[in-house]
Each structure stands twice: as C-alpha cells, then as structure tokens.
Amino acid sequence: MNYKISIIIPIYNIERHLTQTLNSLLNQTIGHENLEIIMVDDFSNDGSVEIIDDYANKYENFIAIHLTENSGLPGKPRNIGIEKATGEYLMFMDHDDCYANDACEVLYNKITKENVDIVFSRYHYFFEDGKVQPSFNYCEEISEIKINSIDEDKQLLTIAPSIWTKIFDRNLIIDNKIRFPEGVLAEDLFFVVKSFLMANGIVYLNNYFSYNYRIRDSGKEKSTIRIKNKKYLLAMINGYFDTYKMLEELDHAKYFSIFFNEHSQYWMNCFILSNTNILEKKELLNKVSYLFEKEKEQKLSLDKNYIPLFDDIVDRKFDQAILFSDIMADFKLKETNFNTKYDKLQKNYQENNKKIIKLQKQLNKQEKQLNKQEKQLNSRKKQVAKLQTVSGWLNYKVKNIFTRIKGHI
C-alpha cells in the first residue's frame, strides 16, 4: 500500500503511556490507514514489547521492530525507522506523547499544497500536575511563515528543534543522506539544522499546535531531558559537536551561534542543577569550552544571569565557574523551595476559598428558610392578635357556628 506518511517511534520501557500514544495515531482525522506506523523497540524489558506486538497483529500498517540490544538514545531507532519507511512523507514521535487529532491531516495538506520540503508547527507542554503550557511564540503578529531557503529567515533556527512537530518530504531525507547522530543527545538538533539547510521550501505554522509533549519529572518516570548527570550532559555536548562539525563541512559554521545561544544557556542550567562531582564538572567544562569559544566569536544575547559562568568557561577558569555554579544551584534550590511553598499556600487558599463559598451558599439557603419561617410566624401572630379583640372573637365564633349549621343542612 502507498502510505501518505510514515511515522517513526523509538520505544523503550514506556508501557504506562504507550497505548495512549498509539491510540492518538488511530484517531487521526486523515485516517490511520493512510499512515505507516513504524515502532522501533530499543530492547525494552517491560510490557512495551507486548503492546506494540499487539498493535502490529491488529493493524497491518503498524510495524513492530525489535532491537537485540539497547542503544540508549533515540538516534539509532529513528535511523532504522527511516530505512524501513515507505511513505511519501516522514514524521517522528516520542513514545510517551500524543498528536493532536488533526495533526497529520493539517501538516500533510499544508506540505502538499505549498509543495515544500518541510512544514512544522508549535506544541503544548503537558506537566504531571495537569498544567498545560504553549511552546515559544516565534512572532505574535504572524500566523504563518513561508521561505524558499533558510537564508531568508535564519532566526527560524532559534526555535527548539522539536522533531515531532515536523513533516518532511522523504526524498529530502533520503537524497541528502540526513540521519540522526547515534549515541548522543541533541541528535534532533543535528537532524533539523541539516534538513533546514538542505530544504527547498519551509513553512512554519505559528498559531497551530500539532503535538502534546509530556514532561515526566518524578522517580522512575523521569523524562530523559530531566536527568542531569555526567552521562547526559556529555551526550549533549557530543551532539552539539556533531552539529558544529556538520556546519563546518557544509561551510555554514556562521550559523552555529544563531541557534547555539539558547542551547548553551540550557546546557549551563543543566550543569548548574546536575548531580556531578568536581572532577566530572571539570571534565565537562573542559569539553564544552571549545563550543563556547566559537559562540563568543559571534554577537551574543545571553541572559545576564549566565554571563559570568559563560565567561569563566570561555576563559577556562573552571574552579571559578564551578564555584559560581554551586552558588547558582543553591539559589535555584531556595527559589524552587519558595515556589513549592508558595504553590502549596496558593492551593490551600483556593481550597479554603472553595469551602468558604460553599458555606456561604449554605448560609444563604438557611437565611432564606429563616426568612420564610419568620414571615409565616408574623402571619400567625397577626391572626392571634386579631382573635384577641372582641370583634375579632365574635366574628370568629359567628363564622364557626355558621359553618357548623351549614354542615348539618
């Protein structure tokens, strides 16, 4: 069958969320039969294996691939998916997220209508506490951007790579041998930057949200991007190095600082919050300093809070950089504790406010009942007062006698 889109999903130990993820593909308005779902299991040891096999048995367009050893990161499973794909277009998905119901239809219709190589959109963050947050708004005044090449709007490179918000012409990826670096993080940055450089036509939908990105930040459920140890910090650096070398090979090294500005700040923030020791910190700083030096060669727009750390890393004053990062970590910890306490107080206030409103409603209801009873009591008092007068008593008696007589006639 000729599929419109091949969707590639690297999967590893995610049985809790996997069914919801796959069902979001079954519910696509484009019709799931038009999609080739390539599920690449990265040697899971939980129920994920049985889940994807079940979908593959039920639906012929759901393809399960099982790796015989764990690769550790999504680059290799995605590359295997690319080789397997037969669809006209390619999309990517993470194993714990969901597409908007019309995501495939909207992106497919736009890329075919505009005859471009890439179309991409914004997305929503979904947090464990139920909070939903929109991704970065590139330009509030513009709903859509269309360019023939990235040279026309290089600032599009500053948008987070978000590989899962994009649809690619498969010929662009195959013909230019674009693949994910394996064994590193920031692999999606490499893939997206190279794709943008090679693309003939890109459309960005600034007011459309195609994807729901889940943030898991507790215990064993922690997302990879929330883990801040030496292994992952180093994997990020290696991914940035791969991207820089690729740009050098394509004679576009000048583009590096455009997008690395945000990534360097993100890396520094992860470094500050990392659970690494002094020797590991020095090793990481020594490794990343070269990239920071390259960034400083261009015009910078760093957040002022990161400038001292950035300058210490560039000047290779690693002891000073570590001391500063420790101070920042302590500050961020106190800030987090304060925010946690504030959120707790805010929640208690809201709960108490709800209780007060409920009690107020009950009091209002009781007050209405009391007012009604008071009116009835006042009416009875008037009747009694009237009967207590002589004329009132005589009238009452006459009426009573007349009623009795009438009853005997």
MARDRENZA-765129 format. One line per 10 residues: number of its first residue (from 0); for each residue x, y, z of N, C-alpha, C. Coordinates in steps of 0.1 Angstrom, whole numbers, plus 5000, padded with zeros to 4 digits. Example, Ala and Ser with C-alpha at 12.3 -4.5 7.8 and 13.67 -1.06 7.14 Angstrom:
REM MARDRENZA-765129
0) 5132 4943 5078 5123 4955 5078 5132 4967 5078  5128 4978 5071 5137 4989 5071 5129 5000 5079
This chain:
REM MARDRENZA-765129
0) 5008 4988 5000 5000 5000 5000 5009 5012 5000  5004 5023 4993 5012 5036 4993 5007 5044 5004  5015 5046 5014 5011 5054 5026 5015 5069 5024  5006 5077 5029 5009 5092 5028 5021 5096 5037  5021 5090 5049 5031 5094 5059 5036 5082 5066  5049 5081 5068 5055 5071 5077 5058 5078 5090  5053 5073 5101 5056 5079 5114 5065 5069 5122  5076 5074 5127 5087 5066 5133 5087 5069 5148  5086 5058 5156 5085 5060 5171 5096 5051 5177  5106 5057 5183 5116 5049 5191 5109 5046 5205
10) 5110 5033 5209 5102 5029 5221 5112 5022 5231  5111 5026 5244 5118 5019 5254 5111 5021 5268  5107 5009 5274 5102 5008 5287 5092 5020 5290  5081 5020 5283 5071 5031 5284 5057 5025 5284  5055 5014 5290 5042 5007 5289 5031 5015 5295  5034 5024 5305 5023 5032 5311 5016 5042 5302  5024 5047 5292 5018 5057 5283 5017 5053 5269  5022 5041 5265 5024 5037 5251 5010 5036 5245  5001 5030 5251 4987 5028 5245 4981 5041 5241  4982 5051 5250 4976 5064 5247 4983 5070 5235
20) 4996 5068 5234 5004 5074 5223 4999 5068 5210  4999 5054 5210 4995 5047 5197 4980 5050 5193  4972 5052 5203 4958 5055 5201 4956 5068 5194  4965 5078 5198 4964 5091 5192 4967 5090 5177  4973 5079 5172 4975 5077 5158 4963 5071 5151  4957 5062 5159 4944 5055 5154 4933 5066 5152  4934 5076 5160 4923 5087 5160 4926 5098 5150  4936 5097 5142 4939 5108 5133 4928 5110 5122  4925 5123 5120 4914 5126 5111 4918 5123 5096  4931 5121 5093 4935 5118 5080 4931 5103 5077
30) 4928 5096 5087 4926 5081 5086 4938 5073 5089  4938 5065 5099 4951 5058 5103 4956 5049 5092  4946 5045 5083 4950 5036 5072 4960 5042 5062  4960 5056 5063 4969 5063 5054 4983 5065 5060  4985 5060 5072 4997 5061 5080 5005 5048 5081  5018 5049 5080 5026 5037 5082 5033 5040 5096  5029 5032 5106 5035 5034 5119 5046 5025 5122  5058 5030 5123 5070 5021 5125 5074 5023 5139  5072 5012 5147 5075 5012 5162 5088 5004 5164  5099 5012 5168 5112 5005 5169 5115 5004 5184
40) 5114 4991 5189 5116 4989 5203 5131 4987 5206  5136 4996 5215 5150 4996 5218 5153 4987 5230  5150 4974 5228 5152 4963 5237 5146 4966 5251  5133 4969 5251 5126 4971 5263 5125 4958 5272  5124 4960 5285 5122 4948 5294 5109 4950 5302  5100 4957 5297 5087 4958 5304 5076 4954 5294  5063 4958 5296 5052 4954 5288 5051 4961 5275  5061 4970 5272 5060 4977 5259 5061 4968 5247  5069 4957 5249 5071 4947 5238 5057 4941 5234  5050 4937 5244 5037 4930 5241 5027 4940 5235
50) 5028 4953 5240 5018 4963 5235 5020 4965 5220  5033 4967 5216 5035 4970 5201 5033 4958 5193  5035 4946 5198 5032 4934 5190 5017 4932 5189  5010 4936 5199 4995 4936 5198 4990 4945 5187  4995 4957 5186 4991 4967 5176 4995 4962 5162  5007 4956 5161 5011 4951 5149 5003 4939 5144  4998 4931 5153 4989 4920 5149 4975 4924 5145  4971 4935 5151 4957 4940 5148 4956 4949 5136  4967 4956 5133 4967 4966 5122 4979 4963 5113  4977 4961 5100 4988 4958 5091 4997 4970 5088
60) 4992 4982 5091 5001 4994 5089 5009 4997 5102  5007 4990 5113 5016 4991 5125 5027 4981 5124  5039 4986 5123 5051 4976 5121 5060 4977 5133  5062 4965 5139 5070 4964 5151 5084 4959 5148  5094 4966 5152 5108 4962 5150 5114 4961 5164  5121 4950 5167 5127 4948 5180 5142 4947 5178  5149 4957 5185 5164 4956 5186 5169 4946 5196  5180 4940 5193 5185 4929 5202 5194 4934 5213  5197 4947 5213 5204 4953 5224 5200 4968 5225  5201 4974 5237 5196 4987 5239 5207 4997 5234
70) 5202 5007 5226 5211 5017 5221 5213 5029 5230  5204 5030 5240 5205 5041 5250 5198 5054 5246  5198 5057 5234 5193 5070 5229 5185 5069 5216  5177 5078 5213 5167 5076 5201 5173 5077 5187  5186 5081 5186 5191 5083 5172 5191 5070 5164  5196 5059 5169 5196 5046 5162 5183 5041 5158  5173 5040 5168 5160 5035 5164 5153 5044 5153  5155 5057 5154 5149 5066 5144 5156 5063 5130  5169 5061 5130 5176 5058 5117 5171 5045 5111  5169 5035 5119 5163 5022 5115 5149 5025 5109
80) 5142 5033 5115 5128 5036 5110 5129 5043 5097  5138 5052 5095 5139 5059 5082 5142 5049 5071  5151 5039 5074 5155 5029 5064 5142 5021 5060  5134 5018 5070 5122 5010 5068 5111 5017 5061  5110 5030 5063 5098 5038 5058 5096 5038 5043  5083 5037 5040 5080 5037 5025 5070 5049 5022  5066 5056 5032 5056 5067 5030 5062 5079 5022  5053 5087 5016 5058 5098 5008 5064 5109 5017  5059 5109 5029 5065 5119 5039 5068 5112 5052  5077 5119 5060 5081 5113 5072 5077 5122 5084
90) 5073 5116 5095 5071 5123 5108 5077 5114 5119  5080 5121 5130 5086 5114 5141 5077 5117 5154  5078 5107 5163 5070 5108 5175 5078 5102 5187  5076 5108 5199 5082 5102 5211 5072 5092 5217  5077 5082 5224 5069 5071 5228 5059 5074 5240  5060 5086 5246 5051 5090 5257 5042 5102 5254  5042 5106 5241 5034 5118 5238 5022 5115 5229  5015 5126 5225 5003 5124 5216 5003 5135 5206  4998 5131 5194 4995 5141 5184 4981 5147 5187  4979 5159 5182 4965 5165 5181 4958 5156 5171
100) 4945 5155 5172 4937 5145 5164 4939 5149 5149  4941 5162 5146 4942 5165 5131 4956 5168 5127  4966 5165 5135 4980 5168 5132 4984 5164 5119  4983 5151 5116 4987 5145 5103 4980 5152 5091  4967 5154 5093 4960 5159 5082 4964 5174 5079  4965 5182 5089 4969 5196 5087 4983 5197 5081  4993 5190 5087 5006 5191 5082 5007 5185 5068  5001 5174 5065 5001 5168 5052 4995 5177 5041  4983 5182 5044 4976 5191 5035 4985 5204 5032  4991 5209 5042 4999 5221 5040 5012 5218 5032
110) 5019 5207 5034 5031 5204 5027 5028 5200 5012  5017 5194 5010 5014 5191 4996 5008 5203 4988  5001 5211 4995 4995 5223 4989 5007 5233 4986  5016 5235 4995 5026 5245 4993 5038 5240 4985  5039 5226 4983 5050 5220 4976 5063 5224 4981  5065 5222 4995 5077 5225 5001 5083 5212 5007  5095 5213 5013 5101 5201 5018 5098 5199 5033  5095 5210 5040 5093 5209 5055 5081 5218 5059  5073 5213 5067 5062 5221 5074 5063 5217 5089  5063 5228 5098 5063 5225 5112 5054 5235 5119
120) 5051 5231 5132 5042 5239 5140 5047 5241 5154  5038 5246 5163 5041 5247 5177 5035 5235 5184  5037 5235 5197 5033 5223 5205 5029 5227 5219  5023 5219 5227 5020 5221 5241 5028 5212 5250  5033 5218 5261 5039 5210 5272 5027 5205 5281  5028 5192 5285 5018 5187 5294 5026 5182 5307  5023 5188 5318 5030 5185 5331 5022 5175 5339  5030 5169 5348 5023 5159 5357 5012 5164 5365  5013 5177 5369 5002 5183 5378 4990 5188 5370  4990 5184 5357 4979 5188 5348 4980 5202 5341
130) 4991 5209 5344 4993 5222 5338 4997 5220 5323  4991 5229 5315 4994 5229 5301 5001 5242 5297  5012 5242 5290 5019 5254 5286 5022 5254 5271  5019 5265 5264 5023 5265 5250 5038 5267 5248  5043 5262 5237 5057 5264 5233 5059 5279 5229  5072 5282 5227 5076 5295 5223 5068 5301 5211  5064 5313 5213 5057 5320 5202 5067 5328 5194  5070 5324 5182 5081 5330 5174 5078 5345 5171  5066 5347 5167 5062 5361 5164 5047 5362 5165  5042 5370 5175 5028 5371 5178 5020 5377 5166
140) 5026 5385 5158 5019 5392 5148 5017 5384 5135  5025 5372 5134 5025 5364 5122 5020 5350 5125  5010 5346 5117 5004 5332 5119 5012 5322 5111  5018 5326 5100 5024 5316 5091 5036 5323 5084  5047 5315 5083 5059 5320 5076 5062 5310 5065  5065 5314 5053 5069 5306 5042 5082 5311 5036  5093 5303 5035 5105 5307 5029 5110 5296 5019  5117 5301 5010 5123 5291 5000 5136 5285 5005  5143 5292 5013 5155 5286 5019 5158 5292 5033  5165 5286 5041 5167 5291 5055 5175 5304 5055
150) 5182 5307 5044 5189 5320 5043 5179 5332 5044  5167 5330 5040 5157 5340 5041 5152 5344 5055  5153 5335 5064 5149 5337 5078 5157 5328 5087  5170 5331 5089 5179 5323 5097 5174 5321 5112  5166 5331 5116 5161 5331 5130 5152 5319 5133  5147 5312 5122 5139 5300 5125 5147 5289 5131  5160 5290 5130 5169 5281 5136 5169 5282 5151  5164 5293 5157 5164 5296 5171 5152 5289 5178  5142 5284 5170 5131 5277 5175 5136 5263 5179  5131 5258 5191 5135 5244 5195 5133 5234 5184
160) 5143 5225 5182 5142 5216 5171 5129 5207 5171  5124 5203 5182 5111 5196 5183 5108 5188 5170  5115 5177 5169 5115 5169 5157 5100 5164 5154  5093 5162 5165 5079 5156 5164 5068 5166 5160  5072 5179 5157 5062 5188 5152 5063 5190 5137  5072 5182 5131 5075 5185 5117 5071 5173 5108  5068 5177 5095 5066 5167 5085 5077 5170 5074  5084 5160 5069 5095 5161 5060 5091 5153 5047  5095 5159 5036 5094 5151 5023 5105 5140 5024  5101 5128 5023 5111 5117 5025 5123 5118 5015
170) 5120 5123 5003 5131 5125 4993 5142 5134 4998  5138 5144 5006 5148 5154 5011 5157 5146 5021  5152 5137 5029 5160 5130 5039 5168 5119 5032  5162 5112 5023 5170 5101 5016 5180 5106 5007  5177 5116 4998 5186 5121 4988 5198 5128 4994  5196 5134 5006 5207 5142 5012 5214 5134 5023  5210 5121 5024 5216 5112 5035 5215 5118 5049  5204 5124 5052 5202 5130 5065 5198 5120 5075  5207 5118 5085 5204 5108 5096 5207 5114 5110  5202 5108 5120 5204 5112 5134 5218 5107 5138
180) 5226 5115 5145 5238 5110 5151 5234 5100 5162  5242 5089 5163 5238 5079 5173 5247 5080 5185  5241 5077 5196 5249 5076 5209 5251 5090 5215  5243 5100 5210 5245 5114 5216 5231 5120 5218  5230 5130 5226 5218 5138 5227 5219 5150 5218  5209 5158 5217 5208 5169 5207 5209 5164 5193  5205 5151 5192 5205 5144 5178 5194 5150 5169  5183 5155 5176 5173 5161 5168 5177 5175 5163  5186 5182 5170 5191 5195 5166 5199 5193 5153  5208 5183 5153 5216 5180 5141 5207 5177 5129
190) 5197 5169 5131 5188 5164 5120 5180 5176 5115  5175 5184 5124 5167 5196 5119 5175 5206 5112  5187 5210 5118 5195 5220 5112 5199 5216 5098  5204 5203 5097 5208 5199 5083 5196 5199 5074  5185 5194 5078 5173 5194 5070 5169 5208 5065  5170 5218 5075 5167 5232 5071 5176 5237 5061  5189 5234 5062 5199 5238 5052 5197 5233 5039  5192 5220 5038 5190 5214 5025 5177 5216 5019  5167 5221 5026 5153 5222 5022 5151 5232 5011  5142 5228 5002 5137 5237 4992 5123 5241 4996
200) 5122 5250 5005 5108 5255 5009 5105 5250 5023  5102 5259 5032 5099 5256 5046 5087 5264 5050  5077 5258 5057 5065 5266 5062 5064 5264 5077  5063 5275 5084 5061 5274 5099 5047 5279 5102  5040 5271 5110 5026 5274 5114 5027 5279 5128  5027 5292 5130 5029 5298 5144 5017 5297 5153  5005 5295 5147 4993 5295 5155 4986 5281 5156  4994 5271 5151 4988 5258 5152 4996 5249 5161  4989 5241 5169 4996 5232 5179 4993 5217 5174  5004 5211 5169 5002 5197 5164 5005 5186 5174
210) 5011 5190 5186 5017 5179 5194 5015 5182 5209  5013 5172 5217 5013 5173 5231 5025 5166 5237  5034 5174 5243 5047 5169 5248 5046 5167 5263  5047 5155 5267 5046 5151 5281 5059 5153 5288  5058 5160 5300 5070 5162 5309 5069 5153 5321  5077 5143 5321 5077 5133 5333 5089 5137 5342  5086 5140 5354 5097 5146 5363 5097 5140 5377  5094 5127 5378 5094 5122 5392 5099 5107 5391  5108 5104 5400 5112 5090 5402 5116 5083 5389  5111 5070 5388 5115 5062 5376 5108 5068 5364
220) 5098 5077 5365 5091 5082 5354 5098 5094 5348  5109 5098 5353 5116 5110 5348 5120 5109 5333  5116 5120 5326 5120 5121 5312 5135 5122 5310  5140 5117 5299 5155 5118 5297 5160 5133 5298  5152 5142 5293 5157 5156 5293 5157 5162 5308  5150 5155 5317 5150 5159 5331 5162 5153 5339  5169 5144 5333 5180 5137 5340 5193 5146 5338  5199 5150 5349 5211 5159 5348 5223 5153 5355  5229 5143 5348 5241 5137 5353 5252 5138 5343  5264 5133 5346 5275 5135 5336 5272 5129 5323
230) 5267 5117 5323 5264 5109 5311 5256 5118 5301  5245 5124 5306 5236 5131 5297 5242 5145 5293  5249 5151 5303 5255 5164 5299 5265 5162 5289  5273 5151 5290 5283 5148 5280 5277 5144 5266  5266 5137 5267 5259 5133 5254 5254 5145 5247  5250 5155 5255 5245 5168 5249 5257 5175 5242  5268 5176 5249 5280 5182 5243 5284 5175 5230  5284 5162 5230 5288 5155 5218 5278 5157 5206  5265 5159 5210 5255 5162 5199 5258 5176 5194  5262 5185 5202 5265 5199 5198 5277 5199 5189
240) 5287 5191 5193 5299 5190 5185 5296 5184 5171  5288 5174 5170 5284 5168 5157 5277 5178 5148  5269 5187 5154 5262 5197 5147 5272 5208 5142  5281 5212 5150 5291 5222 5146 5300 5216 5135  5304 5204 5136 5313 5198 5125 5305 5197 5112  5292 5193 5113 5284 5193 5101 5283 5206 5094  5281 5217 5102 5280 5230 5097 5293 5234 5090  5305 5231 5097 5318 5234 5091 5319 5227 5077  5315 5214 5076 5316 5207 5064 5308 5213 5053  5297 5219 5057 5288 5225 5047 5291 5240 5045
250) 5302 5244 5051 5306 5258 5050 5295 5268 5056  5289 5264 5066 5279 5272 5073 5281 5274 5088  5294 5274 5092 5297 5275 5106 5292 5287 5112  5290 5298 5104 5285 5311 5109 5271 5309 5115  5264 5299 5111 5250 5297 5117 5250 5291 5131  5262 5286 5135 5262 5279 5148 5257 5288 5160  5262 5300 5160 5259 5309 5172 5244 5313 5172  5238 5313 5160 5224 5317 5159 5215 5308 5168  5217 5295 5167 5209 5286 5175 5215 5281 5188  5229 5281 5188 5235 5276 5200 5234 5285 5212
260) 5231 5298 5210 5229 5307 5221 5219 5302 5231  5208 5297 5226 5198 5292 5235 5202 5279 5241  5208 5270 5233 5213 5257 5238 5224 5258 5248  5233 5268 5247 5243 5269 5257 5237 5273 5270  5227 5282 5270 5221 5286 5283 5214 5274 5289  5207 5266 5280 5200 5254 5285 5211 5244 5291  5222 5243 5285 5232 5234 5290 5238 5239 5303  5240 5252 5304 5245 5257 5316 5235 5255 5328  5223 5257 5325 5213 5254 5335 5213 5240 5340  5214 5231 5330 5215 5216 5334 5228 5214 5342
270) 5239 5220 5338 5251 5219 5345 5250 5224 5360  5243 5235 5362 5241 5241 5375 5233 5231 5384  5223 5225 5378 5214 5216 5386 5219 5201 5386  5230 5199 5380 5235 5185 5378 5239 5179 5392  5239 5165 5392 5244 5158 5404 5258 5153 5401  5267 5161 5396 5281 5157 5393 5290 5162 5403  5302 5155 5405 5312 5159 5414 5322 5169 5407  5332 5173 5415 5341 5184 5410 5349 5179 5398  5354 5166 5399 5362 5161 5387 5353 5160 5375  5341 5155 5376 5332 5154 5365 5329 5168 5359
280) 5327 5178 5368 5324 5191 5363 5335 5197 5355  5348 5195 5360 5359 5200 5353 5361 5193 5339  5358 5180 5339 5358 5173 5326 5348 5179 5316  5336 5181 5321 5325 5186 5312 5329 5200 5308  5333 5209 5316 5337 5223 5313 5348 5223 5303  5358 5214 5304 5369 5214 5295 5364 5210 5281  5355 5201 5281 5349 5196 5268 5341 5207 5261  5333 5214 5269 5323 5223 5263 5329 5237 5260  5341 5240 5266 5347 5253 5264 5349 5257 5250  5353 5247 5242 5356 5250 5227 5344 5255 5220
290) 5332 5249 5223 5320 5254 5217 5316 5267 5222  5318 5270 5234 5315 5283 5240 5324 5294 5234  5337 5290 5231 5346 5300 5224 5341 5303 5210  5336 5293 5203 5331 5295 5190 5318 5304 5190  5310 5302 5201 5298 5311 5202 5302 5325 5205  5312 5327 5213 5316 5341 5217 5322 5348 5205  5326 5342 5195 5332 5348 5183 5321 5356 5176  5308 5352 5178 5297 5359 5172 5290 5368 5182  5281 5376 5178 5274 5385 5187 5265 5377 5196  5265 5380 5209 5258 5372 5219 5246 5379 5225
300) 5236 5372 5229 5225 5378 5236 5221 5369 5248  5231 5367 5257 5229 5358 5268 5221 5364 5279  5213 5356 5286 5206 5361 5298 5217 5365 5308  5216 5377 5314 5226 5383 5323 5230 5373 5334  5221 5364 5339 5224 5355 5349 5234 5345 5345  5236 5342 5332 5245 5332 5328 5258 5338 5323  5259 5351 5321 5272 5357 5316 5284 5354 5324  5284 5355 5337 5296 5352 5345 5301 5338 5343  5291 5328 5343 5295 5314 5341 5300 5312 5327  5294 5318 5317 5298 5317 5304 5312 5322 5302
310) 5315 5334 5307 5328 5340 5306 5339 5331 5313  5336 5326 5325 5346 5317 5332 5349 5305 5324  5339 5299 5317 5341 5287 5309 5350 5290 5297  5347 5302 5290 5355 5306 5278 5369 5309 5282  5371 5315 5294 5384 5319 5299 5391 5307 5306  5384 5295 5306 5389 5283 5312 5393 5285 5327  5385 5293 5334 5386 5295 5348 5376 5285 5354  5379 5272 5354 5370 5262 5357 5366 5262 5372  5376 5264 5381 5374 5264 5395 5364 5275 5399  5366 5287 5392 5357 5298 5395 5343 5295 5389
320) 5343 5289 5378 5330 5285 5371 5322 5276 5380  5329 5266 5386 5323 5256 5395 5317 5263 5407  5325 5272 5413 5321 5279 5425 5308 5287 5422  5308 5294 5410 5297 5302 5406 5284 5293 5404  5287 5282 5398 5275 5273 5395 5269 5267 5408  5278 5265 5418 5273 5260 5431 5265 5271 5438  5269 5283 5437 5261 5294 5442 5248 5295 5435  5248 5294 5422 5235 5294 5414 5226 5283 5418  5232 5271 5420 5224 5259 5423 5217 5261 5437  5225 5267 5446 5219 5269 5459 5207 5279 5458
330) 5209 5290 5450 5199 5300 5448 5187 5294 5441  5189 5285 5431 5178 5279 5424 5170 5269 5433  5178 5263 5442 5171 5253 5452 5162 5261 5461  5167 5272 5466 5159 5281 5475 5147 5286 5467  5149 5290 5455 5139 5296 5447 5128 5285 5444  5133 5272 5442 5123 5261 5440 5115 5258 5452  5122 5258 5464 5115 5256 5476 5105 5267 5479  5109 5279 5476 5100 5290 5478 5087 5289 5469  5090 5285 5457 5079 5284 5447 5070 5272 5451  5076 5261 5456 5068 5250 5461 5059 5254 5473
340) 5065 5261 5482 5057 5266 5494 5046 5275 5489  5050 5284 5480 5040 5294 5475 5029 5287 5468  5032 5277 5460 5022 5269 5453 5013 5262 5463  5019 5257 5473 5011 5249 5483 5002 5259 5491  5007 5271 5494 4998 5281 5501 4987 5285 5492  4991 5287 5479 4981 5291 5469 4970 5281 5468  4974 5268 5468 4965 5257 5466 4956 5256 5479  4962 5258 5491 4954 5258 5503 4944 5269 5503  4949 5281 5499 4940 5293 5498 4928 5290 5489  4931 5284 5477 4920 5281 5468 4910 5271 5474
350) 4915 5261 5480 4907 5251 5486 4898 5257 5498  4905 5265 5506 4897 5272 5517 4887 5281 5511  4891 5288 5500 4881 5297 5494 4869 5290 5489  4871 5278 5483 4860 5270 5478 4851 5266 5490  4857 5262 5501 4850 5258 5513 4841 5270 5518  4847 5282 5518 4840 5294 5523 4828 5297 5514  4831 5296 5501 4820 5298 5491 4808 5288 5493  4812 5275 5496 4802 5265 5498 4794 5268 5511  4802 5272 5522 4795 5276 5534 4786 5288 5533  4790 5297 5525 4783 5309 5522 4769 5306 5515
360) 4770 5296 5506 4758 5292 5499 4748 5285 5509  4754 5277 5517 4746 5270 5528 4739 5281 5537  4747 5291 5541 4742 5301 5550 4731 5309 5543  4733 5312 5530 4723 5319 5522 4710 5311 5521  4711 5298 5519 4700 5289 5519 4692 5289 5532  4700 5288 5543 4694 5288 5556 4687 5301 5560  4694 5312 5555 4688 5325 5557 4675 5327 5550  4674 5322 5538 4661 5322 5531 4650 5314 5538  4654 5302 5543 4645 5294 5550 4640 5301 5563  4649 5308 5570 4646 5315 5582 4636 5327 5579
370) 4639 5334 5568 4631 5345 5564 4617 5340 5561  4616 5329 5554 4603 5323 5551 4595 5319 5564  4602 5313 5573 4596 5309 5586 4592 5321 5594  4600 5332 5593 4597 5344 5600 4584 5351 5595  4583 5350 5581 4570 5356 5575 4558 5348 5580  4560 5334 5580 4549 5326 5584 4545 5329 5599  4555 5331 5608 4553 5334 5622 4546 5347 5623  4550 5357 5616 4544 5370 5617 4529 5370 5612  4527 5362 5602 4513 5360 5598 4504 5354 5609  4510 5344 5615 4502 5337 5626 4500 5347 5638
380) 4510 5355 5641 4509 5365 5652 4498 5375 5649  4497 5379 5636 4486 5388 5633 4473 5382 5634  4472 5369 5631 4459 5362 5632 4455 5361 5647  4465 5357 5656 4462 5356 5670 4458 5370 5676  4465 5380 5672 4462 5394 5677 4448 5398 5673  4444 5394 5661 4431 5397 5656 4420 5390 5664  4423 5377 5667 4413 5369 5675 4412 5374 5690  4423 5381 5694 4422 5385 5708 4413 5398 5710  4409 5404 5700 4400 5415 5701 4386 5410 5702  4376 5417 5708 4362 5413 5710 4355 5411 5697
390) 4357 5420 5688 4350 5419 5675 4356 5408 5667  4369 5406 5669 4375 5395 5661 4370 5382 5667  4369 5381 5680 4365 5369 5686 4350 5365 5682  4341 5376 5682 4327 5374 5678 4326 5369 5663  4334 5376 5655 4334 5372 5640 4338 5358 5639  4349 5354 5646 4354 5340 5645 4343 5330 5650  4336 5334 5661 4325 5325 5666 4314 5324 5656  4309 5335 5651 4298 5335 5641 4301 5326 5629  4313 5328 5624 4317 5320 5612 4318 5306 5616  4322 5303 5628 4323 5289 5632 4310 5282 5634
400) 4300 5290 5640 4286 5285 5641 4280 5283 5628  4282 5293 5619 4275 5292 5606 4281 5280 5598  4293 5278 5600 4299 5266 5593 4293 5253 5598  4291 5252 5611 4285 5240 5617 4271 5238 5612  4263 5249 5612 4249 5248 5608 4248 5243 5593  4257 5249 5585 4257 5246 5571 4261 5232 5569  4269 5226 5578 4273 5213 5576 4261 5203 5580  4251 5207 5587 4240 5198 5591 4228 5200 5581  4228 5210 5573 4217 5211 5564 4217 5202 5552
